[in-house]
């Protein structure tokens, strides 16, 4: 009898060392990553939010008028979270699996493939959360929004 490809994943706490390994490797690149995570939304918000926002003025969103820069910033949060998670889950995970052969080394330890995939998914979510935090910091620094509702972006985007 052949085993079905549709099965419940075999998960344990062994995903944590894989996640921690990604964190320790990323720690070496944290500063350039932080600069990129802050510079990109800062550039978009200044160029389009203040520049084009002066021409557009306010935008009608569900019957409420909001400044264009706030409209742009909220979209920037969603776009950056999606891009960070997608890039990490697609390109970086593929690179660790195929180019660097990191997964081959990990699979020699008592870790199942299901745990490696779970760790990669959680790592992608962590990177998205880091990116969202950087953009929220830029929004607060530029004075775009002072609402405590900004903190609701974390659980919503995860």
Rosetta silent file (secondary structure, phi, psi, omega in degrees, C-alpha in Angstrom):
SEQUENCE: XXXXXXXXXXXXXXXXXXXXXXXXXXXXXXXXXXXXXXXXXXXXXXXXXXXXXXXXXXXXXXXXXXXXXXXXXXXXXXXXXXXXXXXXXXXXXXXXXXXXXXXXXXXXXXXXXXXXXXXXXXXXXXXXXXXXXXXXXXXXXXXXXXXXXXXXXXXXXX
SCORE:     score description
SCORE:     0.000 S_00000001
   1 L     0.000  135.248  179.969    0.000    0.000    0.000 S_00000001
   2 L   -88.511  148.650  178.720    1.356    3.417   -0.888 S_00000001
   3 L   -80.226  139.653  179.807    1.411    6.274    1.556 S_00000001
   4 L   -75.373  145.675  176.264   -0.842    9.189    0.759 S_00000001
   5 L   -78.357  -14.749  179.482    0.731   12.567    0.116 S_00000001
   6 L   -97.021   99.651 -179.557   -2.133   14.148    2.048 S_00000001
   7 L  -143.137  164.897  176.576   -1.311   13.612    5.691 S_00000001
   8 L   -73.921  132.413 -179.899   -1.135   15.539    8.935 S_00000001
   9 L   -61.193  143.790  178.103    2.358   17.041    9.359 S_00000001
  10 L   -90.692   92.341 -174.644    4.617   15.335   11.882 S_00000001
  11 L  -107.640  146.336  173.981    5.510   18.320   14.061 S_00000001
  12 L  -145.941 -172.382  179.682    7.500   18.538   17.266 S_00000001
  13 L   -78.804    4.126 -177.889    9.530   21.174   19.091 S_00000001
  14 L   -76.535   -0.600  174.391   12.510   20.401   16.854 S_00000001
  15 H   -73.202  -25.484 -174.413   11.584   23.281   14.556 S_00000001
  16 H   -60.399  -46.434  177.885   13.014   25.701   17.130 S_00000001
  17 H   -60.882  -32.493  177.855   16.739   25.008   16.454 S_00000001
  18 H   -67.962  -44.657  176.592   16.137   25.524   12.728 S_00000001
  19 H   -61.265  -44.602  179.957   14.389   28.832   13.420 S_00000001
  20 H   -63.667  -36.425  176.742   17.167   29.814   15.839 S_00000001
  21 H   -62.375  -43.399  177.191   19.795   28.964   13.221 S_00000001
  22 H   -62.550  -39.645  179.086   18.107   31.323   10.754 S_00000001
  23 H   -65.169  -42.975 -179.224   17.997   34.021   13.439 S_00000001
  24 H   -67.128  -37.843  176.892   21.685   33.618   14.298 S_00000001
  25 H   -68.052  -43.006 -179.012   22.721   33.793   10.642 S_00000001
  26 H   -65.432  -28.626 -177.972   20.462   36.799   10.044 S_00000001
  27 H   -57.343  -31.758  177.592   21.931   38.566   13.089 S_00000001
  28 L   -67.754  -27.725 -177.702   25.115   39.176   11.097 S_00000001
  29 L  -106.755   13.540 -173.520   23.059   40.964    8.440 S_00000001
  30 H   -64.104  -43.094 -177.393   20.609   42.689   10.785 S_00000001
  31 H   -65.066  -49.748  175.679   21.989   46.211   10.409 S_00000001
  32 H   -61.771  -34.742  177.919   21.964   46.287    6.576 S_00000001
  33 H   -65.539  -40.954  178.824   18.539   44.649    6.665 S_00000001
  34 H   -65.108  -40.400  178.208   17.275   47.285    9.080 S_00000001
  35 H   -61.755  -43.566  178.207   18.641   50.061    6.872 S_00000001
  36 H   -66.092  -38.892 -179.568   16.811   48.585    3.881 S_00000001
  37 H   -69.440  -25.632  178.736   13.613   48.085    5.852 S_00000001
  38 H   -92.655  -39.576 -175.444   13.648   51.714    6.975 S_00000001
  39 H   -66.527  -40.650 -176.996   15.054   53.362    3.827 S_00000001
  40 H   -64.858  -52.195  178.538   12.537   51.897    1.378 S_00000001
  41 H   -66.617  -31.841  177.726    9.334   52.976    3.169 S_00000001
  42 H   -63.007  -43.806  178.584   10.935   56.289    4.095 S_00000001
  43 H   -63.095  -46.278  179.744   11.719   56.943    0.434 S_00000001
  44 H   -63.005  -44.403 -176.748    8.204   55.962   -0.693 S_00000001
  45 H   -69.039  -37.880  179.209    6.485   57.976    2.009 S_00000001
  46 H   -72.368  -48.125 -176.542    8.568   61.090    1.431 S_00000001
  47 H   -66.921  -52.079 -175.180    8.500   60.952   -2.372 S_00000001
  48 H   -91.463  -37.697 -177.707    4.923   59.916   -2.915 S_00000001
  49 H   -67.921  -50.835  179.849    3.310   60.740    0.409 S_00000001
  50 H   -84.584  -40.209 -177.879    4.546   64.285    0.752 S_00000001
  51 H   -68.689  -63.493 -179.751    5.309   64.982   -2.914 S_00000001
  52 H   -75.375  -25.522  177.918    2.267   63.589   -4.649 S_00000001
  53 H   -62.662  -29.259  176.621    0.197   63.945   -1.478 S_00000001
  54 H   -67.047  -30.377  178.284    0.440   67.717   -1.856 S_00000001
  55 H   -82.862  -37.653 -175.770   -1.264   67.369   -5.235 S_00000001
  56 H   -80.053  -42.340 -177.918   -3.822   64.728   -4.234 S_00000001
  57 L    83.073 -116.211 -178.608   -4.785   66.085   -0.823 S_00000001
  58 E  -111.231  153.633 -177.912   -7.228   63.749    0.876 S_00000001
  59 E  -116.040  140.581  178.171   -8.581   60.402   -0.263 S_00000001
  60 E   -86.308  114.588  179.667  -12.103   59.106    0.307 S_00000001
  61 E  -121.915  108.693  179.124  -11.883   55.735    2.092 S_00000001
  62 L    53.112   41.145  177.163  -15.227   54.122    2.987 S_00000001
  63 L    86.454   -5.600  178.847  -16.860   57.514    3.323 S_00000001
  64 E  -108.516  144.426  178.277  -14.099   59.023    5.469 S_00000001
  65 E   -94.333  122.163  178.765  -11.547   61.542    4.232 S_00000001
  66 E  -125.436  149.834  176.348   -7.958   60.621    5.113 S_00000001
  67 E   -61.510  145.900 -177.475   -4.683   62.295    4.107 S_00000001
  68 H   -59.902  -36.525 -178.281   -3.051   60.670    1.099 S_00000001
  69 H   -65.732  -34.768  176.500    0.149   59.956    3.041 S_00000001
  70 H   -69.447  -40.117  175.522   -1.801   57.937    5.624 S_00000001
  71 H   -59.625  -44.848  179.958   -3.540   56.057    2.802 S_00000001
  72 H   -67.724  -39.788 -177.989   -0.145   55.346    1.230 S_00000001
  73 H   -65.035  -41.072  179.586    1.455   54.336    4.540 S_00000001
  74 H   -66.119  -38.068  175.254   -1.195   51.745    5.327 S_00000001
  75 H   -67.809  -34.176  178.468   -0.766   50.223    1.884 S_00000001
  76 H   -65.159  -36.516  177.271    3.001   50.305    2.336 S_00000001
  77 H   -61.563  -50.127 -178.673    2.678   48.242    5.515 S_00000001
  78 H   -63.592  -44.864 -178.435    0.677   45.548    3.739 S_00000001
  79 H   -63.370  -44.179 -177.777    2.885   45.552    0.647 S_00000001
  80 H   -69.259  -37.954  177.114    6.125   45.336    2.618 S_00000001
  81 H   -63.278  -43.576  179.262    4.849   42.561    4.888 S_00000001
  82 H   -64.734  -44.994 -178.946    3.759   40.548    1.870 S_00000001
  83 H   -65.767  -41.468 -179.486    7.025   41.139    0.009 S_00000001
  84 H   -63.924  -46.799 -179.711    9.206   40.309    3.022 S_00000001
  85 H   -66.911  -41.735 -179.664    7.378   37.065    3.765 S_00000001
  86 H   -65.054  -45.139  179.672    7.201   36.056    0.101 S_00000001
  87 H   -62.225  -45.015 -178.022   10.885   36.758   -0.528 S_00000001
  88 H   -66.657  -40.379 -177.615   11.950   34.908    2.601 S_00000001
  89 H   -76.329  -27.852 -177.631    9.687   31.919    1.938 S_00000001
  90 H   -96.656  -69.370 -172.160   10.532   31.653   -1.750 S_00000001
  91 H   -71.348  -50.865 -175.201   14.011   32.880   -2.616 S_00000001
  92 H   -66.902  -41.998  178.380   15.826   32.615    0.716 S_00000001
  93 H   -65.470  -40.555  176.834   14.366   29.221    1.638 S_00000001
  94 H   -62.680  -40.635  179.090   15.163   27.912   -1.855 S_00000001
  95 H   -63.242  -42.958  177.589   18.698   29.236   -1.531 S_00000001
  96 H   -65.508  -33.811 -177.898   19.147   27.487    1.819 S_00000001
  97 H   -78.937  -48.434 -168.751   17.697   24.290    0.351 S_00000001
  98 H   -99.320  -48.058 -173.647   19.297   24.136   -3.097 S_00000001
  99 H   -80.193  -53.242 -176.334   22.280   26.474   -3.362 S_00000001
 100 L   -82.326  -17.686 -178.086   23.754   26.414    0.139 S_00000001
 101 L    60.326   29.938  179.062   22.587   22.838    0.884 S_00000001
 102 H   -65.412  -39.897 -178.981   21.739   23.906    4.442 S_00000001
 103 H   -63.975  -32.851  177.122   18.683   21.684    4.519 S_00000001
 104 H   -61.306  -43.168  177.321   20.851   18.662    3.646 S_00000001
 105 H   -66.214  -40.034  179.937   22.924   19.303    6.747 S_00000001
 106 H   -65.956  -38.498 -177.854   19.852   19.875    8.894 S_00000001
 107 H   -69.294  -12.486  173.413   18.236   16.663    7.662 S_00000001
 108 L   -78.041  -14.658  174.875   21.250   14.725    9.012 S_00000001
 109 L   -89.355  166.683  179.800   20.092   15.755   12.479 S_00000001
 110 L   -76.246   62.503  178.869   16.982   14.203   14.048 S_00000001
 111 L  -125.768  131.141  179.116   14.688   16.828   12.497 S_00000001
 112 L   -80.994  159.530  177.826   11.836   15.950   10.161 S_00000001
 113 H   -61.907  -34.139  177.687   11.225   17.806    6.925 S_00000001
 114 H   -59.912  -39.813  179.037    7.885   18.950    8.362 S_00000001
 115 H   -70.235  -35.384  177.346    9.723   20.717   11.185 S_00000001
 116 H   -65.188  -44.297  179.853   12.144   22.363    8.750 S_00000001
 117 H   -65.217  -41.237  176.728    9.257   23.651    6.634 S_00000001
 118 H   -60.890  -43.769  179.220    7.431   24.908    9.755 S_00000001
 119 H   -62.140  -40.056  178.535   10.586   26.719   10.899 S_00000001
 120 H   -65.799  -39.655  178.500   10.952   28.335    7.474 S_00000001
 121 H   -65.762  -43.162  179.020    7.315   29.475    7.511 S_00000001
 122 H   -68.287  -33.678  176.768    7.666   30.939   11.003 S_00000001
 123 H   -65.172  -41.350  177.288   10.931   32.599   10.001 S_00000001
 124 H   -62.617  -40.153  177.666    9.193   34.245    7.039 S_00000001
 125 H   -65.576  -38.206  178.280    6.457   35.487    9.391 S_00000001
 126 H   -64.334  -42.928  178.840    9.107   36.842   11.773 S_00000001
 127 H   -64.403  -37.018  176.586   10.834   38.734    8.966 S_00000001
 128 H   -65.258  -41.214  177.954    7.487   40.203    7.910 S_00000001
 129 H   -63.216  -39.753  177.560    6.842   41.273   11.503 S_00000001
 130 H   -62.328  -43.308  179.112   10.280   42.897   11.634 S_00000001
 131 H   -64.135  -44.279  178.381    9.550   44.794    8.427 S_00000001
 132 H   -61.338  -41.053  178.845    6.147   45.953    9.684 S_00000001
 133 H   -62.023  -41.187  178.657    7.750   47.149   12.919 S_00000001
 134 H   -63.870  -42.098 -179.648   10.313   49.177   10.954 S_00000001
 135 H   -68.356  -39.677  176.489    7.599   50.808    8.834 S_00000001
 136 H   -62.068  -36.945  175.899    5.488   51.596   11.885 S_00000001
 137 H   -63.852  -40.317  176.594    8.570   53.223   13.389 S_00000001
 138 H   -63.562  -42.430  179.200    9.000   55.337   10.254 S_00000001
 139 H   -61.376  -42.490  178.830    5.327   56.334   10.417 S_00000001
 140 H   -68.009  -39.946 -179.226    5.689   57.397   14.033 S_00000001
 141 H   -65.812  -36.260  179.237    8.957   59.249   13.338 S_00000001
 142 H   -82.514   -6.575 -179.899    7.404   61.197   10.443 S_00000001
 143 L    72.201   25.964 -179.432    4.321   61.977   12.515 S_00000001
 144 L   -69.173  -41.351  179.910    1.996   60.370    9.985 S_00000001
 145 L  -148.459  140.520  176.869   -0.131   58.756   12.662 S_00000001
 146 L  -117.686   12.777 -175.460   -0.126   58.796   16.437 S_00000001
 147 L   -72.774  137.151  174.578   -3.042   56.407   16.834 S_00000001
 148 H   -68.657   -9.387  177.232   -2.651   53.455   19.198 S_00000001
 149 H   -67.628  -13.908  177.377   -4.485   51.456   16.527 S_00000001
 150 H   -60.123  -31.895 -179.763   -1.110   51.118   14.785 S_00000001
 151 H   -67.165  -18.733  177.892   -0.289   48.323   17.208 S_00000001
 152 H   -71.621  -12.358  179.480   -3.188   46.337   15.737 S_00000001
 153 H   -67.589  -30.789 -178.058   -1.131   45.918   12.564 S_00000001
 154 H   -62.418  -59.869 -178.113    1.049   43.259   14.196 S_00000001
 155 H   -68.047  -29.370 -179.162   -1.522   40.547   14.890 S_00000001
 156 H   -67.367  -41.637 -176.472   -3.536   41.379   11.776 S_00000001
 157 H   -79.597  -16.192  175.402   -0.575   40.963    9.444 S_00000001
 158 L   -85.989    0.000    0.000    0.573   37.742   11.051 S_00000001
